[in-house]
Amino acid sequence: MKKMLGDYTINYHTVGNGPPLLLLHGFPQDHKAWDLIIPHVSKHFTIICPDLPGYGDSDGPAPGPLGEGYSKRDMAGVLLELMSELGYERFNVAGHDRGARVAYRMGLDYPDKINKLVVIDIIPTGNVWSGLDADNSLKLFHWTLLAAHPTVSEHVLSNSSSALVGHFLDAWSSERFILPSALRDYYIGLYQNKKNVVGACADYRAGAHIDRLDDLSSEKLGDRLLCPTHLIWSREYVQAMTNNPAEIWKEWCVELSDTPVESGHFILEEAPKLTSDAMMEFLS
């Protein structure tokens, strides 16, 4: 289904019964990232699973030079509008990767709307940028590459999608995990669509110029996530920045619990049962 919300057209899927749960995917994926999780959680929740603006089959406005229109605050606002249009004024939200950045910004900006929050395998955007020393910059080179001027970032991603996205899918996964070839090809194929290239680069550009400053402002103001928050993190990916991301998240949360998982970054596909169980225990 699709819904037009101002300059955005959001593609979304709904399934299940019970309290509403918004699921937000990350890069380089779309809503299909949740396919192995939904059968478990939809038994107890009404799932709303959109493509983020600029990803999958969702559209957004032409991005500004700093990624305007694709900041996490922008995305959180339009997805909150989607939930309101669907009749949900309060709900749970879970996000992985870029979707988790939208989710926690939603929790900071709209504390009266979020019941519980699940963030999966990230640390806050401001913390990532402040921690990009030489070693981490090499590990997370896509943060600067995709945030570069669109004539560079969009050209590279558009013309090297097979090599670049394929690298991300392989390098961020556990060595024990092999993404099914059809799904791997599907994710790579998303970036043969110019719209998705523009959207992803705008997302990362906004991360560098807007989201980073929004986080610094929230930190300076002492803003905290007031809703109960649960962190699910992989032991084999977040070490690019820290051995224990929960220590960082404690500074942002009033109430935090966490579940470490023996997995690479693509926890939703690599450890769907563990992820689903952790989510259900926290949200129920």
C-alpha positions as CSV (number, residue, x, y, z in Angstrom):
1,M,0.0,0.0,0.0
2,K,1.1,3.6,-0.5
3,K,0.1,6.8,1.1
4,M,0.8,10.4,0.0
5,L,1.9,12.6,2.8
6,G,2.9,16.1,1.5
7,D,6.1,15.7,-0.6
8,Y,6.4,12.1,0.4
9,T,4.8,8.9,-0.9
10,I,5.3,6.1,1.7
11,N,5.1,2.5,0.7
12,Y,4.1,0.3,3.6
13,H,2.8,-3.1,4.6
14,T,0.6,-4.1,7.5
15,V,-0.1,-7.5,9.0
16,G,-1.0,-9.0,12.4
17,N,-3.2,-8.1,15.3
18,G,-2.6,-6.3,18.6
19,P,-0.9,-3.1,19.6
20,P,0.8,-1.2,16.8
21,L,4.5,-1.8,16.1
22,L,6.4,0.3,13.5
23,L,9.4,-1.5,12.0
24,L,12.1,0.6,10.2
25,H,14.8,-1.0,8.1
26,G,18.3,0.2,7.3
27,F,20.8,0.6,4.5
28,P,21.3,-1.0,1.9
29,Q,17.9,-2.7,2.4
30,D,14.2,-2.0,2.4
31,H,11.1,-3.4,4.2
32,K,12.2,-7.0,3.2
33,A,14.8,-6.9,5.9
34,W,12.0,-7.7,8.4
35,D,10.7,-10.7,6.5
36,L,12.0,-13.3,9.0
37,I,11.0,-11.3,12.1
38,I,7.4,-10.4,11.1
39,P,6.0,-14.0,11.3
40,H,7.0,-14.1,15.0
41,V,6.0,-10.7,16.2
42,S,2.8,-10.3,14.1
43,K,1.1,-12.9,16.3
44,H,1.0,-10.3,19.0
45,F,1.3,-7.0,17.3
46,T,-0.2,-5.1,14.3
47,I,2.9,-4.6,12.2
48,I,3.4,-1.4,10.1
49,C,6.5,-1.9,8.0
50,P,7.3,1.0,5.6
51,D,10.2,1.7,3.2
52,L,12.0,4.7,4.5
53,P,11.7,7.8,2.3
54,G,14.0,7.4,-0.7
55,Y,14.3,3.7,-0.2
56,G,12.5,0.8,-1.8
57,D,9.2,2.0,-3.2
58,S,8.9,5.1,-1.1
59,D,9.5,8.5,-2.6
60,G,10.6,11.8,-1.1
61,P,11.2,15.4,-2.2
62,A,14.3,16.4,-4.2
63,P,17.0,16.6,-1.4
64,G,18.6,19.9,-0.4
65,P,22.4,20.3,-0.6
66,L,22.8,19.1,3.0
67,G,20.3,16.3,2.6
68,E,17.3,18.4,3.6
69,G,14.1,16.3,3.4
70,Y,16.0,13.2,4.5
71,S,17.2,14.0,8.0
72,K,16.1,11.6,10.7
73,R,13.9,14.4,12.1
74,D,12.2,14.8,8.7
75,M,11.8,11.0,8.3
76,A,10.5,10.6,11.9
77,G,7.9,13.4,11.2
78,V,6.5,11.9,8.1
79,L,6.4,8.4,9.5
80,L,4.6,9.7,12.6
81,E,2.1,11.3,10.2
82,L,1.7,7.9,8.5
83,M,0.9,6.3,11.8
84,S,-1.6,9.0,12.7
85,E,-3.3,8.6,9.3
86,L,-3.6,4.9,10.1
87,G,-5.2,5.7,13.4
88,Y,-2.3,5.1,15.7
89,E,-1.5,8.0,18.0
90,R,0.8,6.0,20.3
91,F,2.8,2.9,19.3
92,N,6.0,0.9,19.7
93,V,8.8,1.3,17.3
94,A,11.8,-0.8,16.4
95,G,14.6,0.1,14.0
96,H,17.7,-1.4,12.5
97,D,20.7,0.6,11.2
98,R,19.4,3.8,9.5
99,G,15.9,2.9,10.6
100,A,17.1,2.9,14.2
101,R,18.4,6.4,13.8
102,V,14.9,7.5,12.7
103,A,13.4,5.6,15.6
104,Y,15.5,7.1,18.3
105,R,15.0,10.6,16.9
106,M,11.3,9.9,16.9
107,G,11.6,9.0,20.6
108,L,13.5,12.2,21.4
109,D,11.2,14.5,19.5
110,Y,7.9,12.9,20.2
111,P,8.1,11.3,23.7
112,D,4.3,11.4,24.0
113,K,3.9,9.1,21.0
114,I,6.3,6.3,21.7
115,N,5.4,3.5,24.2
116,K,8.6,1.5,23.8
117,L,11.7,1.7,21.6
118,V,14.0,-1.0,20.2
119,V,17.2,0.1,18.6
120,I,19.2,-2.5,16.7
121,D,23.0,-2.4,16.2
122,I,23.8,1.3,16.2
123,I,25.2,3.9,18.4
124,P,23.9,7.5,18.1
125,T,24.9,9.4,15.0
126,G,26.7,12.1,16.9
127,N,28.8,9.5,18.7
128,V,29.7,7.9,15.4
129,W,31.0,11.1,13.9
130,S,32.9,12.1,17.1
131,G,34.6,8.7,17.1
132,L,35.8,8.7,13.5
133,D,39.5,8.5,14.0
134,A,41.8,7.1,11.3
135,D,41.1,3.5,12.1
136,N,37.3,3.8,12.4
137,S,37.2,6.0,9.3
138,L,38.6,3.2,7.3
139,K,36.1,0.7,8.7
140,L,33.1,3.0,8.2
141,F,34.3,4.7,5.0
142,H,30.7,4.7,3.6
143,W,29.7,7.4,6.1
144,T,31.9,9.9,4.3
145,L,31.7,8.5,0.8
146,L,27.9,8.5,0.7
147,A,27.7,11.9,2.4
148,A,30.0,13.5,-0.2
149,H,28.7,16.0,-2.8
150,P,25.9,14.2,-4.8
151,T,27.9,14.5,-8.1
152,V,30.4,12.2,-6.4
153,S,28.4,10.0,-4.0
154,E,25.5,9.4,-6.4
155,H,27.9,8.7,-9.3
156,V,29.9,6.1,-7.3
157,L,26.9,4.3,-5.9
158,S,25.0,4.3,-9.1
159,N,27.8,3.1,-11.3
160,S,29.3,0.7,-8.7
161,S,26.2,-0.7,-7.0
162,S,27.1,-4.3,-7.5
163,A,30.6,-4.0,-6.1
164,L,29.8,-1.4,-3.4
165,V,26.5,-2.8,-2.1
166,G,27.8,-6.3,-2.5
167,H,30.8,-5.4,-0.3
168,F,28.6,-4.0,2.4
169,L,26.3,-7.1,2.4
170,D,29.4,-9.4,2.7
171,A,31.7,-7.3,5.0
172,W,29.0,-6.4,7.6
173,S,27.8,-10.0,7.9
174,S,29.3,-12.7,10.1
175,E,31.7,-15.0,8.4
176,R,29.4,-17.8,9.4
177,F,26.4,-16.3,7.5
178,I,25.7,-16.3,3.8
179,L,22.9,-14.1,2.6
180,P,20.7,-16.0,0.1
181,S,21.8,-15.1,-3.4
182,A,18.3,-14.1,-4.5
183,L,18.0,-11.6,-1.6
184,R,21.5,-10.4,-2.1
185,D,20.7,-9.7,-5.8
186,Y,17.5,-8.0,-4.7
187,Y,19.2,-5.5,-2.4
188,I,21.9,-4.8,-5.0
189,G,19.2,-4.3,-7.6
190,L,17.6,-1.5,-5.5
191,Y,20.5,0.7,-6.4
192,Q,20.0,0.3,-10.1
193,N,17.1,2.7,-9.5
194,K,18.4,6.3,-9.5
195,K,15.7,7.3,-7.0
196,N,17.1,4.9,-4.4
197,V,20.6,6.1,-5.1
198,V,19.6,9.7,-4.5
199,G,17.6,8.8,-1.4
200,A,20.4,6.8,0.3
201,C,23.0,9.5,-0.4
202,A,20.7,12.2,0.9
203,D,20.1,10.1,4.0
204,Y,23.9,9.9,4.7
205,R,24.5,13.5,3.7
206,A,21.8,14.6,6.2
207,G,23.5,12.4,8.7
208,A,26.7,14.3,8.3
209,H,25.3,17.8,8.3
210,I,21.9,17.7,10.1
211,D,21.5,14.6,12.2
212,R,25.0,15.0,13.7
213,L,24.1,18.6,14.9
214,D,20.7,17.5,16.1
215,D,22.3,14.9,18.3
216,L,24.9,17.4,19.6
217,S,22.0,19.8,20.4
218,S,20.0,17.1,22.2
219,E,23.1,16.1,24.1
220,K,23.8,19.7,25.1
221,L,20.2,20.2,26.2
222,G,20.2,17.0,28.2
223,D,17.5,15.4,26.2
224,R,16.9,11.8,27.0
225,L,14.8,9.0,25.7
226,L,11.9,8.9,28.2
227,C,10.4,5.6,26.9
228,P,11.7,2.2,27.9
229,T,14.5,1.4,25.4
230,H,16.0,-1.9,24.4
231,L,19.3,-2.2,22.5
232,I,20.0,-5.4,20.5
233,W,23.5,-5.4,19.3
234,S,25.9,-7.7,17.4
235,R,29.2,-8.6,18.8
236,E,30.8,-8.7,15.4
237,Y,30.0,-5.3,13.9
238,V,29.6,-2.5,16.5
239,Q,33.2,-3.2,17.5
240,A,34.0,-0.8,14.7
241,M,33.3,1.9,17.3
242,T,33.0,0.2,20.7
243,N,33.1,-3.1,22.5
244,N,29.9,-2.3,24.5
245,P,27.4,0.1,22.9
246,A,25.1,-0.1,25.9
247,E,27.6,2.1,27.8
248,I,27.0,4.8,25.2
249,W,23.3,4.4,25.1
250,K,23.0,4.7,28.9
251,E,23.8,8.4,28.5
252,W,20.8,8.8,26.2
253,C,18.2,6.7,28.0
254,V,16.2,7.0,31.2
255,E,15.5,3.2,31.1
256,L,17.7,0.9,29.1
257,S,18.1,-2.9,28.7
258,D,20.1,-4.7,26.1
259,T,20.7,-8.0,24.3
260,P,24.1,-8.8,22.8
261,V,23.9,-11.3,19.9
262,E,26.6,-13.5,18.3
263,S,26.0,-12.1,14.9
264,G,27.2,-9.7,12.2
265,H,25.4,-6.5,11.5
266,F,22.4,-8.0,9.6
267,I,20.9,-9.4,12.8
268,L,17.4,-9.5,11.4
269,E,18.5,-12.1,8.9
270,E,21.4,-13.7,10.8
271,A,19.6,-14.3,14.1
272,P,15.9,-13.8,13.5
273,K,14.7,-16.1,16.4
274,L,17.0,-14.4,18.9
275,T,16.0,-11.0,17.7
276,S,12.3,-11.8,17.7
277,D,12.5,-13.3,21.2
278,A,14.3,-10.3,22.6
279,M,11.8,-7.9,21.0
280,M,8.8,-9.9,22.3
281,E,10.2,-10.2,25.8
282,F,10.8,-6.4,25.9
283,L,7.6,-5.3,24.2
284,S,5.1,-7.7,25.7
